[in-house]
């Protein structure tokens, strides 16, 4: 059974629609800027990639919005966009074969921080009755199912930065293997808070550059950490036969999925890249695609010293000599790292790349580094026919996920 993409919705630092997001990617627009929504005077971290033009009133009434954390608002808003583009009608489906699998790495961090401050300053009685449902990571998936009446399989993968790609891969498998007919899937994150940034900063994961154009530097010798972003990327996946019967506008096909574990370290990737490579080769094997048929890889590409080197090693193991002949890029150079939402927005970037035949660049690249010798689509988008794309996500805890997206024929 084939699985196709019929709708996409994006909330991101580069725009709040799939078209705006992708058009800014291929222009090489930088979504990173100085942090202004909390005081950074005692922090080494000065930049982030926030969503700047999101208005909850465009999607929810005030009462509804107040009962959702920002990450949940992003997810439901992006799901509404994706559903609108897809044009499905619940009445055409068995509601118990309509599923929601939406990941989040952290969940309602802003709610957690706000309510914890109330608890410390004003006592237990002042903590909101909505604290728990607003904070938990699965609530985005739950709220989407409530919004659309989807009563089938509904859960939230929480695998750090691999959450959204795991969600998409699992939704793909559930449809492919006959458990669902349609799924709303992807990821959402909004953890740009003082408390969260302090935690990432103190583990030396974040870039300390105050310059937005010298902060998120995937594959560059100057890289010194990732830049935190926020947003949501949501896709509608469907059984191809059902999508064709209703004359849906099919955007692309999900054709393969691989998921592995490093079994190595709580935050660091394995230096040999063997498990990350296996996720890619498993995705290719399921799709029946040879390494020489991969036209583009949207890399995890965080801009951390270890990830970029070890992911490059993994790509070489997975693709062999073809690793030197395909295009690779890290869109995180423009969006920052959206954590549990990264794989969702990056999957959408891949769908658009297949449709438009323009590979997004890795921007702000200046200085080559030893061992990083692949074609990272440096600074300028590249026009080329694109049929098969790998999208990689590698999360803390050693979680590796790779999906293969293909041109629908």
FENJOBEL-V631452 format. One record per run of one state. SS is the DSSP state (a for helix, b for strand, c for the rest). FROM is the first residue (numbers start at 1). TO is the last residue. If there is no record, write none. Layout:
<<SS & FROM & TO> <SS & FROM & TO>>
//
This chain:
<<c & 1 & 2> <b & 3 & 12> <c & 13 & 14> <b & 15 & 15> <c & 16 & 17> <a & 18 & 27> <c & 28 & 32> <b & 33 & 34> <c & 35 & 46> <b & 47 & 49> <c & 50 & 55> <a & 56 & 58> <c & 59 & 61> <a & 62 & 66> <c & 67 & 69> <a & 70 & 86> <c & 87 & 89> <a & 90 & 92> <c & 93 & 94> <a & 95 & 97> <b & 98 & 103> <c & 104 & 108> <a & 109 & 122> <c & 123 & 123> <a & 124 & 126> <c & 127 & 130> <a & 131 & 135> <c & 136 & 138> <a & 139 & 148> <c & 149 & 153> <b & 154 & 155> <c & 156 & 159> <a & 160 & 176> <c & 177 & 181> <b & 182 & 189> <c & 190 & 193> <a & 194 & 202> <c & 203 & 205> <b & 206 & 206> <c & 207 & 211> <a & 212 & 214> <c & 215 & 225> <b & 226 & 226> <c & 227 & 227> <b & 228 & 229> <c & 230 & 230> <b & 231 & 239> <a & 240 & 245> <c & 246 & 251> <b & 252 & 261> <c & 262 & 273> <a & 274 & 287> <c & 288 & 290> <a & 291 & 293> <c & 294 & 295> <b & 296 & 298> <c & 299 & 304> <a & 305 & 324> <c & 325 & 326> <b & 327 & 329> <c & 330 & 331> <a & 332 & 335> <c & 336 & 336> <b & 337 & 337> <c & 338 & 338> <a & 339 & 356> <c & 357 & 357> <b & 358 & 359> <c & 360 & 361> <b & 362 & 362> <c & 363 & 368> <b & 369 & 369> <c & 370 & 371> <b & 372 & 372> <c & 373 & 377> <b & 378 & 378> <c & 379 & 381> <b & 382 & 383> <c & 384 & 387> <b & 388 & 395> <c & 396 & 398> <b & 399 & 406> <c & 407 & 409>>
//
